[in-house]
Every structure is written in C-alpha cells, then in structure tokens.
C-alpha cells in the first residue's frame, strides 16, 4: 500500500511537519509520527523527534494500531507480551509508551496511524490529548483523500475487477458443467441467471424466464404452491425446497426437486440466492410403484388375518368344546390385524382417521370397542411415534390388558373406567394403565395366566422394556417402561 500513496508529495507538505510538532507538544511526548504501513515496511510521512524514515512492518506498533477503530495505548511496551521483545523496545529508540490513532479511509481501509511515543512508561493520555490525537488523525486522512487517485490505486481496481470477472467466469463454467439446472436471483427474488442445462432441458430462448417468467414453466396445478413456498423463503430467509412438475423441451412435465440457499454478507443480509433443479421423475415414478406394491401386499396380509379367523371358526364347529379358546385366539389375531392396519402403508383413501403411526392413535383404535358415550376410556399425555416393529407387541400387550379388564376388571361393570397416560422419562416411554370402578380386588392372581405371560414376553423380549402391576382394591394399575429406541426406528435425515 506504500507504493499506492504519493508519499514524497505528502512528505513535502509543511503542514504535516507542523502537525507532528503540535501533537508532540500537546501530548508532552518526545516523538510523534505519521506512519503509513505497507506489506513489508512502514514509512513515516512526517516525523518529529526521530531521525529514521522507515522501519520494518514486523517491528511496527502502527501495524497493530491501524487495525482498531479507536486509540491503541500501550502504557509500558517492555511488559506487553506483544512488544516486549521488539527491537524498537530493546534498542533505539527504546519505546516504552505508545499511543496511536488509526488512519482509516472513508470506506474503512487502514493506512497507518498518527502516534506519539515516549521513552518512559506512562499511564496514558489526558482526555484532551486523546481528543487531539483523534481530530488530527482525521485531518491527516482528509489531506490524503484530497489527492488524485494514484496509479497503484488504479492498478488495484483493475486487478480487483479482473479477479471478479475471473471468478464469475469460473462459476459459469462450473455451473454449465453440472448435471443439475442452476439458477440465481437477486435478494428480492428476481431471477437473472440460468445455466446452460436449464435452457437445454426447457428448450426456451435464453433470457425468456428471467424475472418471474420461470413460474410459467411449472404444471398449472403446482404454480400456486411453488409461488407460496418461494415467497415464504424470500420473507424468512429459510432454505427453499419443493417438488414440482417442470415442462421440458418436448412439452412434457417431469417431476423436479427445486432447492435454493441464500448467500449472506458479514452483517447477515442476503446478497443473492443460488438454486438448483434436479430431475427426479424416474425416482418419483419408482417410489409410486413401490408404494402401490406395498399397499397391495399389506392388503393381502390383512386378508390372511381374515382367512385365519375363518378357519378358526370352521374348526370350532367341529370341536365346539374349543369355542372359548378359539374366541380368545381370534380376538388376539384381530388385535394383530388392527396393529398391522394401523402402521401399514396407506393411500389417501385407506388412511385411518386416527393419528397415523402414533401410540395414542393405536390405543384409540384398539380400545374403541370398549368406548361409549360415557367415555369409559381416557387416553392422555404425550403422543409417541411408533412403527411396524413395535406395533405388534404393543397391540398384543394392551389387547390383553383390555381383555382382562372386560373379564375381571373395570370393563366388566357399567361404572368401570380405564385411563391410559403416556409420558416420557429420560430415555423411556412410560405408559400407565389405571382401572377404577370395577369389582373390588383383594390381591394379585394366584397363578400367572397365558395373557400375563404374553404381555411379559412382548414387553421384555420384543420391546426391551418391563411392566409392573399394582393390584389395588379400587382397580389394577399397570405401568410399562419401554425404551424410546424400541418405539420407532430413527428417520434418515434429508440432505
């Protein structure tokens, strides 16, 4: 930067010499300097009390002072870790006290500093001395600013423009080489750039989709949704992501994934949006086909449950003495069918009305047969996501609790009630089953039945949890603790 200033002309100005003498007297310091710091050296445009005209930047105090926004004061350089080993401290001029005001251009570029130096430590400057140093620093910068633009400044501007042009050229080459369509907008959302892939895919003339013309490329059913999502991103600064159908050069609409991120300056203001469009048509069709097949398989599995129940019914006609056992077996199979129907893939037409794939939704469906206008079943608390892995043991466990309540507990009387509360405790999901209003219970059953063993098997072996029973006089209270990791698999993060 030294070469970028007319130092010889500046040094010839007598006013700078007067200024350094005045500041030295004002601050009662033996040395005052106007320093301009370059890449390797610092030059003294004007000086008082010092015979040298330049020193290395490595030993420069002013190189530190110019980076601040206000005065830099060093009371005793000999004990300051930054300067204790500095040759200007250990040797001539034996700097101890330093106070410097940065010389900053109007656009904040640091040139150097106006400083005073003493050979003995000092506590600092008086408020008047500090103010004088600041004011005179402004005068120095003003005098420099009134000079004509130097050749070095002109060369720097040319280099900067060339670098900017080169960066833009590299970006365009990179964008045109990408398989995705790339676009860019101004902060207000005005589209002003598309790469070659965009024009190749859409077949439209270059520049025809600038501004707001891009929205006409979408399927009519997707245009309002795309506009709404884009306006939301512009208003909030949130990343933009949407799937829509984009018209290609043949006039066909293909599913496309649109994404955009904002570029921000150091103050957080959006300076530009950069976005991509990725053709996902084949993947979209493949997913639709997989969903259709999955729904068909699930429908057939549900039919198998019905066939099994029909076979059990036929068997009881031949062996009526097994009717009680057969009814229990059919009841359990139906609970499994409900669990499967709850978590299986659904279309918009077949999806259950209850909350999809949550524990409370499953409980509502399983216990709906015991519900009445009197609200005999109350389900409260947190709603926890479940999947096909946990739905079966959960359905079997709570089906057994409900069956036992119908035989011996709260559901066996008209006044009986059951409340189920779901909560989260650390890494577990806690489900509390509480019965009231049923027959008085004296104690726990003398022998463990098949249903209790089935619950224990489901809770411990399949879910990794445990269940505790409290046989209170007013009714059973069963509390199950199940690890959260057993309720549903982690969902993959979208990138």
Helices and strands as residue ranges (DSSP letters): G 2-4, H 7-12, H 14-27, E 31-37, E 41-48, E 54-56, G 57-59, H 62-65, E 72-74, G 77-79, H 87-90, E 97-104, E 110-118, H 127-145, H 151-177, E 181-185, E 191-194, H 196-202, G 213-217, H 220-236, E 240-247, E 253-264, E 270-279, H 281-318, G 320-322, H 323-343, H 359-366, G 368-370, E 377-381, H 388-407, G 410-412, E 417-425, E 428-436, H 450-456, I 457-462, E 466-472, E 475-483, H 484-487
